[in-house]
Every structure is written in structure tokens, then in C-alpha cells.
Amino acid sequence: MSWKAFKDCSSEPATTTTSTITTGATVTTTTSMINTSATDTTTTATTGATITTMSTTTPADTKWYPDQSGSNKCKNDGKSPSWVYIRYESQSLCCSSHFNWGYNNCMGTKPPSSYEWYVSWDIGGGKCVQDCEKSDEGGACGGFVPGNWITLHQTPETCCRVHMSYVSPSECKY
């Protein structure tokens, strides 16, 4: 037995296939869009002088799936790769399941400022800064906490004592 490899066509433009089936007085036309999940079906039945037409549209797959391109976000564009089997009803559930460490980025939202203190190793070899937008509250804001793995503290003194006890408090606080 041999296997034939198929290429992933999810990023190629959609193509349309139309088929018509005639059975007695009923004509069924099915149009399928490849690379989307949409299918339109029109059934026309002729009985004597009466013509009845019914149309149904199956919507494209709008479930959320984790984007594996490095964006660390979830998408619902109907272009989920064929190998992605887990899909979610909501963006929030997808983000919390796959990108919990960067939930706000995944959701495309800004977290509220907590104004608690954490160590930012990007500033002068390490400083205790506040969790808030850098333009807020004068010079103590070091930006939002980059992820939920960062320990937050109520005071700068606690932050300095726990994480940077090897430097003086004046050198530790931003």
C-alpha cells in the first residue's frame, strides 16, 4: 500500500464546484466553496403549475482555533488547518486554553493597571517597577506585566527585598 501526500490548500483562493441532480420533477443544485466551509443548496420542485424553491446556506466554520504562525492569538477565519482538531466556541476559551500566559495579547486587549510592583530586568540590570502603562504615574511605571508568571508585590520595598536583596533599596526602585 502506498500513501500519497496532499498539500495544505487552506491558504489558496476558494474555488467553486456546482453539481445539479434531476430526479423526476425535482432539481437539486449544490454549490460547494473549497477552502471555506460554506455550502449553498437550492432545491426546486415542480408539481403541475406550482414551482417551489428552497435555499439553504451552511455558514463557514466560525469556531476559534489557535494560530500556529507565531502570533500567539486565536482566529476564527474559517481557514483552520486540517490538522487542527480542537476548535472553540469563544475566543476567550481558545486563548485561555492555548495562550494563558499571554491571554491579553491573544484577546487583543490591554490589561487594567494593577499598580503593584514587579522586577523588570530590561531596565538598568533590574529594577522594581509598577504594573501600569509607562506614561502613567510619573516614573515608577514600567509597563504592563508581560505575563501571569510574574510575581506582583504590594510595595516596592517588598519587591526589592524578595528579588533584589543584593542591592540597596534606592538602587532597586525605578
N, C-alpha and C positions, 0 to 999 in steps of 0.2 A: 504494500500500500504506500502510495506517495502522497505528500501533502503539498498543496500549492499555497504560497504566501500571498496574501492580499494586502494592498497598501491601504493606509488610513486616508479616506477621502473626505474626512469631516471638514477640512478647510477649503475644499474646492467648491466652485459655484453650484447652486442647485440645478438639477435637470428635471424635466417633467416627462412622465410616461402616462399616456392615456390609453385605456382599453375600453372597448364597447362590446357588450354582450346583448344579443337579441334573443329573447325566449318568448315565442308566441307574440303577444301584444305588448310585452314589457321590454323596454330598452334600459339597460343599466350602464352608465359611463362612470368609470373610476379614474381619477387623476391623482397620481402619486408624485410628490415632490421628493426627489432623492436629496439627501443631506439636510432635510428637515423632517419633522415627524408629522407634517400636515398631510392629510388625505381628504380630498373632496369627492363625495359620491353623489351623483344625481340619478334618480330613478324616475323614469317617465312611463306611466302605464296608460294605454289607450283602451277604453272599453266603449264600443259603439261610438257615440259622438262626444264622449267625455274624455278629456286629456288631463291627467293628474301628474304633477311634477313635484317631487320632494327633493330637497337638497340638504345634505348634512356636511358639516366640516369638522374633522377631528383636529383639535388645536395641536400646535407644535409642542414638544416636550418643554415645559417651563419649570421643571424641577431644578433645584440648585445642586451643583456638583463642585468639588474642589478643583480649581485651576492649577495645573501642574507646570505652568510655564515659568514659575518663579515670582509671580505677582503676590502670592500668599493671600489670595482672595477667592471667593466662591462666585460662580457665574450661573446664569440661567438663560443662556442664549440659544438653547436648543442644539448646540454643537458639542455636546458631551462626547468625548472619545468612546469608542465602542468598548474599551476595556474598563471603563469606569462603571461599576455596577451599583454603587451606593449613591443614591440621589435623595435630596431632602426637600420637604415641602416649604421650608423657610430658609432664608439667608442666615438668620441667627443660629439655627440648629446646625447648618453646614459649617459656619465659622467656628462655633464652639466645639464642634467635633474634630475639625482638622487644623484650625489655626487659633486655638485658645490662647496661646502665648502672644498672639498679635491680633486679638479679637477686634479692637477698634479700627485697625488698619483694614482688616478683612471686611468689616461692615462699612468702611468709608466714613467713619465718624471720628470726631475729636472727643477724647475723654474729658470729663469735667476736672478742673483743677482740685486736688485734694489739699494742697499747700503743706503736705507733710514732707519730711526730709529724706533724701537718699544720696548715695555716693554716685557722682558722675565721674568716671575715670577719664573722660575726654577733656576735662578742664584741669590744667596745671598739674597733671600727675595724680589727680584725685581730689575732689572737694565735695563736701556735703552741700547739697543744693535743694531748693524746694521744687515740688512737683507742680509746676504751673508754666504757662507759656512764658518764654524768655522776656517778653516785653512787659509782663505783669510785675507788680510789687517791687519795683526798683531792681537791685542787682542780685537778689537771692534766688530768683527763678532760674532753674537750669534746663527748662523744657519739661515736657511730659515724660513720665516714667516709660522707658522703652518696652517693658513687658511685665507680666504679672509675677515673674520670678524675682523681681527686685524688692528687697525689704524696705519698708517705709517706717519712719520714726516720727514721733510727735514733736521732738525738739532737735535743734542742730547739735546740742551737747550730747544727746543720746546717740545720734548718728556718728558723731566723731569718736565717742568712747567705744562703740561697738566695732566700727570698721577701720578707724584710723588712729588708734591709741598711740601710735609711734610718732605722731606729730602734735604740735601744740594746738589747742583749740582755735587760736587765731589763724593758724595756717590751714586748718581743716575746713573752716566755714568759708563759703564763697562770698 
